[in-house]
Amino acid sequence: MGGPLSWLSSFLQATTPNYQGTFAVFRVFMLICGVNFFDEDFMVGPVNQFRFLGPYLSGFYTVIACVLHLIRYLGDVDSTILSLAALFSAIEVMIKIGGMALKRKLGAKLINIILEDRSYEDGDLEWSVFLKYHTLARKLMYITIISYPFTALMLLSYPALAGKLDEHMLPVGYSIPFFDHKQQPWYVINYLIIVVQMSWCALAFIGTDGPFYLCVCYSTCKLEILQSYTAKIGETEDVEEQRRLMRKIIEIHTHVLEFTRDCSDFYKEIYLSQALCSIAHICVSLFHIQLKLKNSSYGMLATNVAKMWIFCYCGELVVTKSNELSQAVYTNRWYELWSKKDLKAIQFTLANAQRNVGFSIGGFGFLSYVTFTQIMKTAYSCNAFLHNMMN
């Protein structure tokens, strides 16, 4: 077992601190789906406009089809739950894609900052920390590439695995309006449309989640480097060296605060919508499983729980490193500095270190483990309410 595990570990390790290669992988998925928001030719020319607007308008069709399918099969619990799940998914995709398209200039600015940063060349410490978080970004990349297509495959294959093709069961709860999907050839046509749309969604989610992971890893990397710099305050009697260190700390900390603020502005509405849709997904999927053990909601439940956990894990990294930096500013040897100018710089750094740093969810809080707990509690409470309504 040592051989395969060693190979897997080396495969996941980044070989360079630069994020260019990892972003290039995410960019391939974005190009395939027409959601290459950060490219200069996005929505330039009829072909690029069609590549984006075609799937986006298809999302509007999906929302309408889900609602009509829900109304038509309202008496069937399975169809109702699957229609709700499909409706939440369509709304989530449209908000995420639309939000990133509207704020694409800010997103392109953030990506350029990450890709053009060469501060890892400043020394061995910077190199090792950048390499550590680039490795984390690569691991998140592979998890994302595997998880979304696997979920799509689970949902698409369920009717066949459950032996319900003869019953004309669809993988998700929507169909072409005003046509009976249980009649041929409409069942096959509906199935093929669902396959195409779910494949597009899986690839699009890979591409659009990528920049968030890069922003998280870059922010955490900078905060850890700052923490190491802060620990050196007061270690030398060379006044000029101490002042150079303080200037560097203030410069990097100001940059990190501005970067995370812009990230929050870019993602706050997107991740608020994702949190709300995930609560709804987890609630209805759990309700479906409790109601009927043999169904197709397991994949959707597992995916939404895992997805929100990964997002909250990434947010927790930034929040934790920010808190550790704040503690490091207090616990270094600042008392060895006797110059008023240096002590004022320390006071300024202390004040900055008290500011909350993280990825905002619509201004209601930060992505963190606490947020994940609240999401799960809310989903379970809604699930209990549904059971009470049924009883």
Secondary structure, 3 states (H helix, E strand, C coil): CHHHHHHHHHHHCCCCCCCHHHHHHHHHHHHHHCCCCCCCCCCCCHHHHHHHHHHHHHHHHHHHHHHHHHHHCCCCHHHHHHHHHHHHHHHHHHHHHHHHHHCHHHHHHHHHHHHHCCHHHHCHHHHHHHHHHHHHHHHHHHHHHHHHHHHHHHHHHHHHHCCCCCCCCCCCCCCCCCCCCCCCCHHHHHHHHHHHHHHHHHHHHHHHHHHHHHHHHHHHHHHHHHHHHHCCCCCCCCHHHHHHHHHHHHHHHHHHHHHHHHHHHHHHHHHHHHHHHHHHHHHHHHHHHHHCCCCCHHHHHHHHHHHHHHHHHHHHHHHHHHHHHHHHHHHCCHHHCCCHHHHHHHHHHHHHHCCCCCCECCCCCECCHHHHHHHHHHHHHHHHHHHHHHC
